[in-house]
């Protein structure tokens, strides 16, 4: 009877949930049925079409999409019998084993996420530990931006990111920006005394493999006379393609930081919708630079120095609308409490100041003027021009400060509040799941993971509630566009198949 051995071959695209569902069922059947044997062949979406055409040409089949299933009969498996796609496979199971299975979309998505996570964990376990802990791998997409000239050396010198052999940074941008990357590459060779490495990668897939941190700086700016929907859709397609590659090539522990010139919160919401491999807490939007851009000029306009001021909180759906709440900027103040000796001195003696203490206070906690900073905006542009400040330095600092906290070697965390775009948990009246910049702190979970969560005790922004609600309503409207674009994108891809 061994000559009648039948092997079922299931081939498909790695991120195809139907393919993964069939493989999951086949694996479980093989474990409980003595005569059920199967083999799976997974291909990347980039290689699938070419492989499918070669296979169909070889066996004279007509098949157009994932998955493709056939039988190989006999010990030599030379007798090949075409089965078909998913429908024919479920029909076969019902006919021979009286098995009927149905999963709704939500269950399929959950199964897909679990299978991809399990596959990634297994691949990580198969690597020697010393290779995993060798260096921290960072990829920058859009590295032709001017800020990368400052960002790369700052990242290389951030010791919180170093592993035993430092950091490796992979730079990627469109081919037309290659000459800019060469300059960054050349400058970076003098940083880190051989401990760190900077590479230029030819495609995103190569940079995502084993990547620990993805920093996304790229953006598609709005063209003259371009409609909002068309602009958003162009950006959606770019991020959707990136999400496909992340699902296929990136490890599940990878962190993503968006700091684009436009639409970073929109990008993060797309990624939350389409990426099945990463936890939602791993996807954030840097927003502190909006406060950093403001604080120097603002504090200087009052004749004060920046030294004892914390960055003002930033609220909003970045790239569409945001609000920098300078009213709730933190100021470190030195106060003096007189001791007994000071209180007992008579008026003719010099009164000592007493014992010095430091306190954190709201900048305007004693201000009589309800809007003491309203005239500031009239001379903001002039002061920025005189100082020659650009947006690059605040963005670099915002990214590096964020990473220093996230990867801090300190056991005690959670004592710093920063502004960050994260998926909301419903705090501050922001709908759950909506990426929105807000005050957050770092929380350590029971399993050791560090995640950013809203600091719920922070006061609401100093603005009319109706205006704040309008920021949220705009974000909700833009987020709804993602579903429209996804349906349109999926329909177009289906027609191409």
C-alpha positions in Angstrom: 0.0 0.0 0.0 3.0 2.3 0.3 3.0 2.9 -3.4 -0.4 4.5 -3.1 1.0 7.2 -0.7 -0.5 10.6 -1.5 1.1 13.9 -0.7 -0.9 17.1 -0.9 1.1 20.1 -1.9 -0.2 23.6 -0.9 1.5 26.6 -2.5 0.7 30.2 -1.9 1.7 33.7 -1.0 3.0 34.1 2.5 0.6 36.9 3.5 -2.4 35.3 1.9 -4.7 34.5 4.9 -6.6 31.8 2.8 -3.3 30.0 2.1 -2.2 30.2 5.8 -5.7 28.9 6.9 -5.4 25.9 4.6 -1.8 25.1 5.8 -3.0 25.4 9.4 -5.8 22.9 8.8 -3.5 20.5 6.8 -0.9 20.6 9.6 -3.5 19.6 12.2 -5.0 16.9 10.0 -1.5 15.4 9.4 -1.1 15.2 13.2 -4.3 13.2 13.7 -4.8 11.2 10.5 -2.1 8.5 9.7 -2.6 8.6 6.0 -2.8 12.4 5.5 0.5 14.0 4.3 1.1 17.5 3.1 3.9 19.9 2.1 3.6 23.7 1.8 5.5 26.0 -0.5 5.4 29.7 0.5 6.5 32.5 -1.9 6.8 36.2 -1.4 4.2 38.3 -3.3 7.1 39.6 -5.5 8.2 36.1 -6.6 4.7 34.5 -6.7 3.6 35.4 -10.2 6.9 34.2 -11.8 6.9 30.9 -9.9 3.2 30.3 -10.6 3.7 30.8 -14.4 6.7 28.4 -14.4 4.8 25.8 -12.5 1.6 26.1 -14.7 3.8 26.0 -17.9 5.5 22.8 -16.6 2.3 20.9 -15.9 0.0 22.6 -18.5 -2.3 24.0 -15.9 -4.4 27.2 -15.9 -4.3 28.8 -12.5 -4.3 32.5 -11.7 -4.1 33.1 -7.9 -2.9 31.9 -4.5 -3.3 29.2 -3.3 -2.4 26.4 -5.8 -3.0 22.8 -4.6 -2.1 19.5 -6.2 -1.5 15.8 -5.3 1.8 13.9 -5.7 1.0 10.2 -5.8 3.4 7.2 -5.2 6.8 6.9 -3.6 8.5 8.7 -6.4 5.7 11.3 -6.5 5.9 11.4 -10.3 2.2 11.2 -10.8 0.9 14.8 -10.4 -2.8 15.4 -10.0 -4.1 19.0 -10.1 -6.7 19.8 -7.4 -7.2 23.6 -7.8 -7.6 26.4 -5.3 -9.2 26.9 -1.9 -12.7 25.9 -2.9 -11.6 22.6 -4.4 -9.5 21.9 -1.3 -12.5 22.4 1.1 -14.6 20.2 -1.3 -12.0 17.5 -1.1 -12.0 17.6 2.7 -15.7 17.3 2.8 -15.8 14.4 0.3 -13.1 12.3 1.9 -13.2 13.2 5.6 -16.6 14.8 6.0 -15.0 18.0 7.3 -16.6 21.4 6.8 -14.8 24.5 8.0 -15.7 28.2 7.8 -14.0 31.2 9.4 -15.3 34.7 9.2 -12.9 37.6 8.2 -12.2 38.5 11.8 -11.2 34.9 12.7 -9.1 34.6 9.5 -7.2 37.8 10.4 -6.6 36.6 13.9 -5.4 33.3 12.7 -3.1 35.0 10.1 -1.6 37.2 12.8 -0.9 34.2 15.1 0.6 32.1 12.3 2.9 34.9 11.1 4.0 35.6 14.7 4.7 31.9 15.4 6.7 31.7 12.1 8.7 34.7 13.0 9.5 33.5 16.5 10.5 30.1 15.1 12.9 31.8 12.7 14.4 34.0 15.4 14.9 30.9 17.7 16.8 29.1 14.9 19.5 31.8 14.9 22.4 31.6 17.3 22.0 34.0 20.2 25.3 35.7 19.6 24.1 36.8 16.1 20.8 38.2 17.5 22.6 40.3 20.1 25.4 41.5 17.9 24.1 44.9 16.9 20.9 47.0 16.7 19.7 47.3 13.1 17.9 50.5 12.1 16.4 51.3 8.7 15.7 54.8 7.5 13.2 55.2 4.6 13.4 58.6 3.0 17.0 59.0 4.0 17.6 61.5 1.2 16.0 64.2 3.4 18.4 66.9 4.7 17.7 66.0 8.3 19.5 62.6 7.8 22.9 64.4 7.7 22.3 65.2 11.4 20.1 62.2 12.3 22.5 59.4 11.4 25.5 60.6 13.5 23.1 61.3 16.4 21.7 57.8 16.2 25.2 56.3 16.0 26.2 58.1 19.2 23.1 57.1 21.2 24.6 54.6 23.6 21.2 53.4 24.7 20.8 51.8 21.3 24.1 50.0 21.3 24.5 46.2 21.6 27.8 44.4 21.7 28.9 45.7 18.3 27.0 49.0 18.3 24.5 49.9 15.6 24.0 49.2 11.9 21.9 51.8 9.9 20.5 50.9 6.5 19.6 53.9 4.3 17.0 53.7 1.6 15.6 56.3 -0.8 14.4 56.5 -4.4 17.2 56.2 -7.0 17.3 59.9 -7.7 18.5 60.6 -4.1 21.5 58.2 -4.2 24.0 61.0 -4.4 22.7 62.4 -1.1 23.0 59.0 0.6 26.6 58.8 -0.5 27.4 62.0 1.4 25.7 60.6 4.5 27.6 57.3 4.1 30.9 59.1 3.7 30.4 61.4 6.8 29.2 58.5 9.0 32.4 56.6 8.4 34.2 59.0 10.9 31.6 58.4 13.6 31.7 55.7 16.2 35.4 54.6 15.8 34.5 51.5 13.8 31.9 50.3 16.3 29.0 51.3 14.0 28.2 50.7 10.3 26.1 52.6 7.7 24.9 50.8 4.6 22.9 51.9 1.5 20.3 49.3 0.5 18.9 48.9 -3.0 15.4 47.9 -1.9 13.1 48.1 1.2 12.9 44.3 1.6 16.7 44.0 2.2 16.6 46.7 4.8 13.6 45.2 6.7 15.2 41.8 7.3 16.1 41.5 11.0 15.3 45.3 11.4 14.8 46.5 15.0 13.7 50.1 14.3 12.2 51.5 11.2 12.3 55.3 10.9 10.0 56.6 8.1 10.8 60.1 6.9 9.4 59.9 3.3 6.3 61.7 2.2 4.4 62.6 -1.0 3.6 66.3 -0.8 0.4 67.7 -2.2 0.8 68.8 -5.8 -0.6 72.1 -7.1 -4.3 71.9 -7.8 -4.4 68.3 -6.5 -7.6 67.3 -4.7 -7.5 66.0 -1.1 -8.8 62.5 -1.9 -6.3 62.0 -4.7 -3.4 63.2 -2.5 -4.5 60.9 0.4 -4.9 58.0 -2.0 -1.4 58.4 -3.5 0.0 58.3 0.0 -2.2 55.3 1.0 -0.8 53.2 -1.9 2.8 54.0 -0.9 2.2 52.9 2.8 0.1 49.9 1.7 3.0 48.6 -0.3 5.3 49.1 2.6 2.9 47.2 4.9 2.9 44.3 2.5 6.7 44.1 2.7 6.7 44.5 6.5 4.3 41.5 6.8 6.7 39.5 4.6 10.2 40.5 5.7 10.2 42.3 9.0 10.5 40.7 12.4 7.6 41.0 14.8 9.5 43.0 17.4 10.3 45.8 15.0 9.4 49.3 16.1 8.2 51.9 13.6 8.6 55.7 14.1 7.0 58.1 11.6 8.4 61.6 11.4 7.3 62.6 7.9 6.9 66.1 6.6 3.2 65.4 6.0 0.5 62.9 7.1 2.5 60.9 9.6 -0.6 60.1 11.7 -2.5 59.0 8.5 0.5 56.7 7.7 0.4 55.2 11.2 -3.3 54.5 11.0 -2.8 52.8 7.6 -0.2 50.6 9.2 -2.4 49.7 12.1 -5.0 48.6 9.6 -2.8 46.6 7.2 0.2 45.3 9.2 -0.7 41.9 10.9 2.8 41.2 12.1 3.5 44.1 14.5 1.8 45.0 17.8 -0.1 48.3 17.6 2.1 49.6 20.5 5.2 49.3 18.3 3.9 52.0 15.8 4.3 55.6 16.9 4.5 59.1 15.5 7.2 61.5 16.7 5.5 64.8 17.6 7.8 66.5 20.2 9.6 68.5 17.5 6.5 70.7 17.0 7.0 71.8 20.6 10.8 72.1 20.3 10.4 74.3 17.2 8.3 76.7 19.3 9.9 76.7 22.7 13.1 78.6 22.0 11.5 81.5 20.3 8.6 81.5 22.7 10.6 81.5 26.0 13.1 84.0 24.5 10.2 86.4 23.8 9.7 86.6 27.6 13.4 87.2 28.3 13.9 83.8 29.8 16.2 80.9 28.9 15.2 77.4 27.7 17.1 75.6 30.4 14.4 75.0 32.9 11.5 74.5 30.6 9.9 71.2 29.4 8.6 70.9 25.9 5.0 72.0 25.6 2.5 69.2 24.9 1.5 68.7 21.2 -2.1 67.5 20.4 -3.6 66.5 17.1 -3.7 64.4 14.0 -0.3 65.4 12.7 0.0 66.4 9.1 -3.6 67.6 9.0 -4.0 69.7 12.2 -2.3 70.1 15.6 -2.1 72.4 18.6 0.9 73.2 20.7 -0.4 73.9 24.2 2.2 76.3 25.6 -0.2 77.2 28.5 0.6 73.7 30.0 4.4 73.9 29.4 6.3 72.7 32.5 8.7 75.1 34.2 11.3 74.0 36.8 11.4 76.6 39.6 13.8 77.0 42.5 11.9 77.9 45.7 13.3 78.6 49.2 11.7 77.6 52.5 13.0 79.7 55.4 14.4 77.7 58.4 13.9 78.5 62.1 16.9 80.7 62.3 15.8 82.8 59.3 12.4 83.3 60.9 13.9 84.5 64.2 16.2 87.0 62.8 15.4 90.7 63.4 14.9 93.2 60.6 18.4 94.7 60.9 20.1 91.4 60.1 20.6 89.9 56.6 17.9 87.3 56.1 19.2 84.1 54.5 17.1 82.6 51.8 16.6 79.3 53.6 16.6 75.8 52.2 16.4 75.5 48.4 13.9 73.1 46.7 13.0 72.5 43.1 9.4 72.3 42.0 7.7 71.7 38.7 5.0 74.2 37.8 2.8 75.2 34.9 4.4 78.1 33.2 1.3 80.4 33.6 0.1 79.1 36.9 0.2 82.7 38.4 -0.6 84.7 35.3 -3.4 87.2 35.5 -3.7 87.5 31.7 -5.7 84.6 30.4 -3.8 84.6 27.1 -0.4 86.0 28.0 1.2 84.6 24.8 -1.2 85.8 22.2 1.1 88.5 20.9 3.9 86.0 20.5 2.6 84.8 17.2 3.1 88.2 15.5 6.9 88.0 15.7 7.5 84.3 15.6 8.7 84.2 12.0 11.1 87.1 12.5 12.8 85.6 15.5 13.2 82.2 13.8 14.7 83.9 10.8 17.2 85.9 12.9 18.3 82.8 14.7 18.7 80.8 11.5 16.9 77.7 13.0 15.6 74.9 10.8 13.2 72.1 11.4 15.9 69.4 11.1 17.4 69.8 14.5 14.1 69.5 16.5 13.1 66.4 14.5 16.4 64.7 15.1 16.3 65.5 18.8 12.7 64.3 19.0 13.5 60.9 17.4 16.7 60.4 19.5 15.1 61.5 22.8 12.2 59.1 22.1 14.6 56.2 21.4 16.8 57.0 24.5 13.7 56.6 26.7 12.4 53.5 24.9 15.7 51.7 25.1 16.9 53.1 28.4 19.0 50.8 30.5 17.4 52.1 33.7 15.3 49.7 35.6 13.0 52.5 36.7 11.0 54.1 33.9 7.7 56.1 33.5 8.8 59.3 35.2 8.9 61.3 32.0 5.9 62.6 30.1 6.4 63.3 26.4 4.2 64.1 23.4 3.7 61.2 21.0 1.3 60.0 18.4 -0.1 56.6 19.5 -3.2 54.5 19.0 -5.6 56.0 21.6 -7.1 53.9 24.3 -10.1 56.3 24.6 -8.4 58.9 26.9 -9.1 62.6 26.5 -12.2 61.8 24.5 -10.1 60.6 21.5 -11.7 57.5 19.9 -10.1 54.2 20.7 -7.6 53.1 18.0 -7.2 56.5 16.4 -3.6 57.6 16.2 -3.5 61.1 17.8 -0.6 63.1 19.4 -1.1 63.4 23.1 0.9 63.3 26.4 2.2 59.8 27.1 4.5 58.0 29.4 6.4 54.7 29.2 4.9 51.7 30.9 6.7 48.4 31.6 4.4 45.4 31.2 4.5 42.2 33.2 6.4 40.4 30.3 9.1 43.1 30.3 7.8 44.9 27.2 7.8 48.7 27.2 4.8 50.5 25.7 3.7 54.1 25.4 0.3 54.8 27.1 -1.6 58.1 27.6 -0.9 60.0 30.8 -4.6 60.3 31.7 -4.0 62.8 34.5 -2.6 65.5 32.2 -5.0 68.5 31.8 -6.9 68.9 28.6 -5.4 71.4 26.2 -6.0 75.1 26.9 -8.5 75.7 24.0 -12.2 75.6 23.5 -13.7 72.1 23.7 -15.5 72.6 20.4 -12.2 73.4 18.7 -10.5 70.4 20.2 -13.4 68.2 19.1 -13.1 69.6 15.6 -9.5 68.3 15.6 -10.8 64.9 16.5 -13.6 65.0 14.0 -11.2 65.8 11.2 -9.0 62.9 12.2 -12.0 60.5 12.2 -13.0 61.7 8.8 -9.5 61.2 7.3 -9.2 57.8 9.0 -12.5 56.6 7.3 -10.8 57.3 4.0 -8.5 54.4 4.7 -11.4 51.9 4.4 -12.5 53.4 1.1 -9.0 53.3 -0.3 -8.4 49.7 1.0 -11.6 48.5 -0.8 -10.6 50.3 -4.0 -7.0 49.0 -3.8 -8.1 45.4 -3.1 -10.6 45.5 -6.0 -7.9 46.8 -8.4 -5.5 44.0 -7.3 -8.3 41.4 -7.8 -8.9 42.6 -11.4 -5.2 42.4 -12.1 -5.2 38.7 -10.9 
